[in-house]
Amino acid sequence: MRIREETYWQWADAQLHSRSHDEQLSDGTSIDVQVRLSRTGATQLFLGVYSGAGKAMVEEYYQNRPGETMTRAMVWGVDRARALLTGEFPLTEAPLRRQA
C-alpha cells in the first residue's frame, strides 16, 4: 500500500479521467505515473516513487506539459521515475515537490 503525500492529494481529482503506469521493481520499490487532461485541455502529469514499505520517496506533479500528448508525457514521466531510481538523478536532489 502506498502512503501518499501532499503532492498526490494536490493532483488527485476523481472527476478527471487519467491513464496510469505502475511498475514494481525486484527490490520492492515502485513507480506510479499518471497523466490526464485538465478541464482546460492541458496535459498534466503525476509521478511517484515509493519504497517497498510504501513510503513516498519522490512525488512530482506537473500542472502543464506544453506541447505533449498524454502518451508522450507518460513516456517522459516513466523515464524520469526510472532515472530517479537508477541514480541518474539522486533522490536527494528530487525532494517531494509540486512543479508548475
N, C-alpha and C positions, 0 to 999 in steps of 0.2 A: 504494500500500500504506500502510495506517495504522500508525503507530507508537504502540502502546497504552501507557498509563502505569499506575501502580499502581491508580488508581481503577477502571479497567476490569477489572483482574485480581481486585479485590475483588468486583466484580459478577459475573464470569463463573462459570457453573455449568452445565455441559453437560447435566446431568440434568433441568433445568427448561426447559420449553417457553417460548419467548418470541416476540413479534412485533416486527418492526423496520421502521423507515423510514429509508432512505438518500436523501440528496439532494446533488447536486453542483452548485455554482454556476459561473457563467461564468468567474470568476477562478480556478477550481481548488479553492477551499475546499469542504469538505464537512461535512455533519452526519450523525450516526448516532444515532438514538433507538431504544431498545429498552424494551419493557415485558414484565412477566411476573407470574405469581402465585407467591408464595413457597410453601414447603411448609406454612405455616400459613394460607395464603389471603390474605396481604397483597399489595396491588398495589405492585410495585416498578418503578422507572424508572432507566434509564441514559441520559445524553445526552453526546455528544461532538462537539466542533467541531474540525476538522482543517485545517491549511494545505494548499496544493496539493502540497507535498512529503510530506504525510502526518503531519507533526508535530502532536501534540496541542496545541491552543490552550486548550481547556477540556474537562474531563471531570467530570461530576457523577453521583453515584449516590444515589438516594433509596430508603431501605430500606422506606418505607411512604408511600403516598399515600392517607391515610384518606378513605373515602367516595367514592373514584374507581374507576370501572371501568377495565379495561385501555385501552379506546378513549378515554375521557376523559383518562387520564394521557398517552396517546400524543399527543393533540392539544395538551395543555399543554406537553409536552416539545418538540414540533416548534416551537410558537410561541416558547418560551423560547430555543431554539437560534437561530432566525431573528432574534430580538430581539438576541441577543448579536452576531450577525454584522452587523446593520444599525447597531449602535452605540447602540441603545436602552439597553442595559446595557453599559458599557465593559468590554472584556475584562480590563483591569487590575483591575476590581472583581470579577471572576469567576475567581479562580485555580483551578488543578487542586485538586479537593477532594472529599471524601465528605460527603454530607448524611445526617442522621438522618431 
